[in-house]
């Protein structure tokens, strides 16, 4: 170790030398050090950033005001012609994946339900976007624009990613304009975060903030590996925990949306749950890895494959399962008629099971047949993945925006868990309670924010 006085002298000499340099010298970096060029992401980003777009969407929603619903109040205060709609705006990002056809990948929560979509390219050109399709279950959406001179981003196989790989996030956070941040892959296969039903997120510490949603996460070759979708933060800003949808998932969903406008999913027809320590003891399991079957639906692929309640599914197509969420992801992202190989345990004995997935078909009923006040609403039973997550009730699968229910605040995708003070778990329950034609129709609705009452007049 050098003596203290020598270290102090060295520091003073360096400081004095820097002070003697021209004021602009500190901003100039050498192109090479010892004959080696300095590393830079700039050449890669010059190819990436033209494929990243800004997406602005507008959604018209009805304003709910109990005073406006009173005709006497409206007439007394002269509010007969008062607009009862407001426009909600959303800003996000997207990435061009097909230059010839103008296809753009983004998030469902950026454009889902939007009435107007505007896409702004890096060169400043604006285009009206057409919504090709959305998939709320994965939070993926596809938008199309008619434009020339587009540049698309090549798509990489996200299954080859490893924890520690360098990645770059591109988007327009807080409406500042195109911004680039870098980091590493912090974790893979993240789930249990709420929001979308199918979760297999890439976690990264590359800064992702509001406005980055829908933008690309790329590798150092400038290839798309994920679609930035959400953050985990107590303040609402970046704290180094961001999540992206893997490109493999986004691509599979995109192909179905382009081909059919919607996503068709295969169904195993088995409800499962995680293996707790108590369940492991009861079933004499050595590990809590996998998912235990709690119900096999009649006529389902699971029943035809011979699955029974109490069976433990440990892998799908050779890939091991940690919990029931991974089983939901593995099955739910496969199309109908796909054949899957399951490894199971029954009474401690390993068994291989082959099942051919069937199309997901949930029973539905027209709300007008239940009660005239519910006209314009279609109700359906919960999907397999919702039931496997422990949810109960029925889904308002479609809600006409001009219906009484929509005016009362009911939205497509809402889960109705009660009518009045009575809980419901199925369409049969809803039909029975609605048949009584209650004087006041009060629906108890579960949303991401909690439970709400919706009073349908």
QUICORPE-V227312 format. One record per pair of residues at least 12 apart in sequence whose C-alpha atoms are under 6 Angstrom apart, sorted by the first residue. I is the first residue (numbers start at 1). J is the second residue. Records with the same first field share a line. If there is no record, write none. Layout:
I=J / J
This chain:
44=222
48=222
50=122
51=95 / 96 / 151 / 152 / 153
52=94 / 95
53=93 / 94 / 95 / 120 / 121
54=93 / 119 / 120
55=91 / 92 / 93 / 118 / 119
56=90 / 91 / 117 / 118
57=89 / 90 / 114 / 116 / 117
58=88 / 89 / 114 / 115 / 116
59=87 / 88 / 114 / 115
60=86 / 87
61=85 / 86
62=84 / 85
63=84 / 85
91=211
92=110 / 211 / 212 / 213
93=171 / 212 / 213 / 214 / 215
94=106 / 214 / 215
95=215
96=152
97=152 / 153
98=152
99=150 / 151 / 152
102=144 / 145
103=143 / 144
104=142 / 143
105=142
106=141 / 214
107=139 / 140 / 141 / 214
108=134 / 136 / 139 / 140 / 141
117=129
129=144 / 145
130=143 / 144
131=143
133=257 / 261
137=196 / 197 / 198
138=196 / 198
154=223
155=223 / 224
156=223 / 224 / 225
158=225 / 246 / 247 / 248
163=185 / 186 / 187
164=184 / 185
165=184 / 185
166=183 / 184
167=182 / 183 / 184 / 218 / 219
168=181 / 182 / 217 / 218
169=181 / 216 / 217
170=215 / 216
171=212 / 215
172=211 / 212
173=209 / 210 / 211 / 212
174=210 / 211
181=206 / 207
182=206
183=205 / 206
184=204
185=203 / 204
186=203 / 204
187=203
188=202
189=201
198=329
201=243 / 244 / 245
202=243 / 244
203=242 / 243
204=242
205=240 / 241
207=238
208=238 / 242
209=237 / 238
213=228 / 229
214=227 / 228 / 229
215=227 / 228
216=228
225=246 / 247
226=244 / 245 / 246 / 247
227=244 / 245
228=244
229=244
230=243
231=243
265=332 / 334 / 335 / 336
266=334 / 335 / 336 / 357 / 358 / 359 / 360
267=357 / 358 / 359 / 360
268=301 / 302 / 357
269=297 / 300 / 302
270=295 / 296 / 302
271=293 / 294 / 295 / 388
272=291 / 292 / 293 / 294 / 388
273=291 / 292 / 324
274=291 / 323 / 324
275=288
289=322
290=313 / 314 / 321 / 322 / 323
291=312 / 313 / 323 / 324
292=310 / 311 / 312
293=309 / 310 / 311
294=309
295=309
301=355 / 356 / 357
305=355
311=345 / 346
312=344 / 345
313=343 / 344
314=343 / 344
315=342 / 343
316=341 / 342
317=340 / 341
328=385
336=357 / 358 / 359
337=356 / 357 / 358
338=356 / 357
339=355 / 356
340=354 / 355
341=353 / 354
362=381
363=380 / 381
364=379 / 380
365=378 / 379
366=378
370=434
376=399 / 400 / 403
377=398 / 399
378=396 / 397 / 398
379=395 / 396 / 397
380=394 / 395
381=394
382=394
392=425
393=416 / 417 / 424 / 425 / 426
394=415 / 416 / 426
395=413 / 414 / 415
396=412 / 413 / 414
397=412 / 413
398=412
399=412
405=456
408=456
415=445 / 446
416=444 / 445
417=444 / 445
418=443 / 444
419=442 / 443
420=442
441=455 / 456
442=454 / 455
